[in-house]
Structures are given as structure tokens and as C-alpha cells.
């Protein structure tokens, strides 16, 4: 019989990667340098201080890639991630990085709603979206893909969110309930299930990539494999992948590299030639 899973160990990424403060400081430094060279267009989607999108336009009217940041729905903001637009911007592809309010001031359901409003605001630009995200942002990307947009707004085309690319995402929030991460999230079992896209109606006919850093925990691998298998069986085109030699915090680094396989795949999802 297999040993029980220690979810605190499996999901506490800051404990698993003790060098995380230096890595996060590097994000902030690289993001600030990128914003100096490429000043984003600010797009507001709500009245709150965090209800803003940093939009780094592309050179054509093709699909925009949206990147939703991580931080377990309770930490960080868009100022840490501007440089991740660099890989796609180098190919003329626009990138939008939306901010959102954080737990415990709001719930995860509230954050899902904010990201829907952000996507709806981006729809005004007249370009379809490829949604991507890291960790909690990977969860949000899957939620956006599985959203019934026409039910939310009859003016939106059903397929304006074309595909999703999740990096180290979380799709079943149940294992977090008994961990220290939940102190800010305030999830009970029912709320965790309701906010878990693994249990939503799969977006048949759409596309989901779920990739995980090679050095991440077994639970992160399980999460991505589970949604790939369950959604594939329901008619979603899915891919599972591994980011070589990466931990939870370095798995997003390829987004800044125009020559990386990750950027090439996002180009493909956005309908550009690779």
C-alpha cells in the first residue's frame, strides 16, 4: 500500500525551493528593466487598484496571449512578470498580463470573476485570446478556457478564448484545504471542488497544454496529468509536457526567451508559423 500524500510538503513550493527569494527578486528586476524598454499600455477592467492589465502590443491583429501570474492567489502582482512578454513580443505577438485582487481580501471565486472581466475587456480589442498562466495563474487559465462566454455575455463569440497553456497549474484545489496555504484562501471542501476546473464541464473542441517543471513535486505532476487525461476523454485536445531542469519558480523562464520551445508552442497556439 502506498504511503499517504503529505500535501503540506507537496504544495509548499517556497519550502521546496529555498532559493525562491532570490528568484523572485530576479523577476522584479528583469520585469522593471523590460518595462523601461517596452512601456505597456494600461487597460483597466474594473475600479480596484489591481483591476488593470499591462498590455504589450504585438505588430499585427492576430491573437493576444494572456499571462496570468501565480502566488497561490495570495501574493505578487503584475509588476513581477513584464519580462515574460519578451519571448512572444520578439515575434510580434501581443501579450496581456492582468492583475487581480488577492486572498484573503477576496475569494478564489472572486478572482475567477475578475479574470473573466479582464478577458471580456480584452475582447474589445477585437482579437481572440490564448490564455496562459503559472501556478495559480495556470488554474485561472484553465478556468477561462472552460468558461461559457456566450452565457456570460451574448456579444462574445464562444471561441474567443481559443486555447490555454498552463505552467505548473492547479486544477483540483481539494488537497490545499488542509495545508498552511489555505489560511488565506479559506476554502472548505465544497468551495475547493466548486473552484476546481478539473470538475467543470470540459471545453470540448478547444485545446489545453499542461506543463510542469521537471523538478517539481509528484502532486504537481499528478494535477497536470489528471486534467490532461480527463479533459482529453471529453473531447478537449490536450498535451502534457515537462520543462527540463526547472523547479516551480524557474519553469516560467522560457517565456522570456524568443527561441524556447515554450514560446514556439505558444506561437503555434496563436496561429503563427513556427
N, C-alpha and C positions, 0 to 999 in steps of 0.2 A: 504494500500500500504506500502511495506517495505521501511525503510529508506535507502538512498544511502550509499554505502560502502565507508568508509574513508580509502583509500588504504595506505595513509601515516601511519595511526595508525595500520592497519592490518599487514603491511610488515616491519615496523621499529622494528626489534627484539631487538636491543640494547636499545631502549627506553622502550620496553615492559618488558625487564628483566634488571633492573638497576644494578644488581649484576654481570653483564656479565664480567667486567674487572677481577674480582677475579676468575671467572670460566675459562676464557681464560688463565690467569696466571697459573692456576692449570693444564690445558692441557700442557702448555710448560714445567712445572716442571715434570709432570708424563712422558711426552714423552722423555725428556732428560734422566731420570732415566732408562727408558726401553731401550733406545739406548745404554746406558752403559753396560747393561747386555746382550743385543742381538744386536750386531753390524750389521747393514743392509748391504746387497750387493748393491752397487750403479750401476744402469743401466741407461745409457744415451740414449736418443731417439732423441736428437736434439742438436744444437750448443749453445743455450741460457743457461744462468746461472740457470734458473728454469726448463730446459728440462731434468730433472733427476728423477729417480724413486728410492725410498727406498724399497728394496725388502727383506722381512723377510722370508726366505725359510721355506717350510714345510719338513716333513720327508718322503714324498712319491712323486710320479709323478702324483697325482690327480690334479683336477682343482685348480687354484690360485684364491683367492678372491682379487679383486682390490678395494681399498677405495679412492674415490675422495673427497677432502676436500671442505668445504664451505667457506663463506666470501663474498657472493654476487659478485663473480667473480672479486673482487677488493681488497681483504685483505687476510692476513695469508699466510702460506706456509706449506710444509710438516713437518717441524720441530715441529709443534704443535700436531701431531697426531700419532706418533710412537707407543704410548702405546695402541692404539686401535687395533693393531695387536695381542695383548696379548691373547685375548679370543680364537681366532682361532689357533694361534701358539701353545697353550696348547694342542690342539687336533691334532697337526701335520700338520695343513693346512697352506700353504704359503699365505702371504699377501703382496701385492704390493701397495705402496702409491705414485702416480705420482704427480709431481709438474707441474705448468703451469704459464705462464705469466699472468699479471693482467691488467684489465681495469683501467685507460683509455689508457694505452700504447698499448693495443691490443683490438680487439673487442671480443664479445662473440663467434662469428663465428670462429675467430682465435683460441680461447680456445677449442672449439669443435674439430677443426682440430688437435690441439696439443694432445688432449686426444686420438684421433684416432691413431695418430702416436705412442703414448705411448703403446696403446693396440697392435698395429702391432709389436712393438719391443718385447713386452712380448710374442707374439705368437712364437717368435724364440726359446723360452724355450720348446716348444713342448707340452704345457699343455693348455687345454681350460680355459676360464675365467668366473667367476661370478663377475659382476660389481656391486659395491655398492657406495653410496655416501651420503653426508649430505648437505641439503640446496641447494646451487648452485651445489654442487657435486652430489646431487640427480638428478638434472636436467641433468647433464653430463652423469650420469649412464644410464638414460632413453635414451639419445641421442645415446650412444654406443649400447644399445640393438636394437635400431631402424635403425642402420647403415647397409647399404647393403655392406658387407665386400668384397664380390666377385667382385663387381663393382669397389671398391677401389683398390683391389689387387687380381688378379686372383689366386694367390697362396694360399690365405686364404680360409679355409673352411667357408661356410656360417654360420655355427652354432658354431664357436669357442668362441663367446660370448654367453654363454648358457642362462643366466638369469640375472635379475637386482633386487637389493634390495635398494630402495630409502628411506632415512630417512629425513622427513620434506622437501621433494623436491618441486621444482617449475617447472611446465610443461607448463604453459601459462604465458608468460612474459609481455603480454599486460598491466596488472594492474600496472606494475612498471614504465611505461613511464612517468606518471605524479607525481611521487614521488621523494624525495630527493635522493633516491638510484640511480636514473638514471643519476645524474650529472657525474658520472664516466663511466656509461655504454653507454651513448649517443645513446640510442635506439629511433627510431621513431616507429610508429605503424606497418609499414610494416616489419621493421627489427625484431621487437619483435615477430611478428607472424611467420616469417621465422625461428627464433631460438627456437620456442616452439614445443617440441616433441608431445604435445597433438594433433597438427595438421599435423604431419608427417604420412606417411603410417605405420600403426601399425605392429609390428613384429609378425605376426600370427604364432602360433606354439611355441612361446617362452613364458617365464614366467617373470612377474613383481610383486614384492611386493612393496606397498607404505604404509609406516607407518608414524605416526605423534605423537608428544608429546601431552599428554593429556591436558596440559595447554597452548597449542598454540592457535593462532588466528583462527577465523572462516574461513578466507581465506586460511590458510594452510590446514585445513580440506577439504575445497572445492577443492583445487588443486589436492590433492591426490585422493579424491573420484571421481573427474571428469575423471582422466586418467584411473583409475581402471574400471570405467563403459564404457568409450568409447573404450578402447583397448579390454576389455572383449568381447564387442559386435562384434569386428572384429577378434576374434579368438585367442587372447592372454590369457594365463592363468594368472589371476590376483588375488591379495589379498590386502585388506585394513586392516590396524591394528593400534592400539594405544599403545604408550609407556607409561605405567602407571606413573602418578605423575610427568611427565617430562615436562620441558619447551623447548624452541628451542635449548638451549645450553646444557642441560643435557640429551637430547634424544639419544645422541651417547654413553653415559657412558656404557650401557650394552655391547658394543663391547669389552670392556676390561675384562669382566667377563666370564670365561670359562663356567659357569653354567647358564648363562642368556638365556631366551627364544630366544633372538635375535641371539645369537651365535648358538643355536641349529637349528634355521631355516636356517642360512647360511650354517651350516654343511649339512643340508638336500639338499639345493640347489646345493652344491658342490658334492653331490652324496655319502656323508659319512653316515653311520648309525647313528641315533640319539638315 
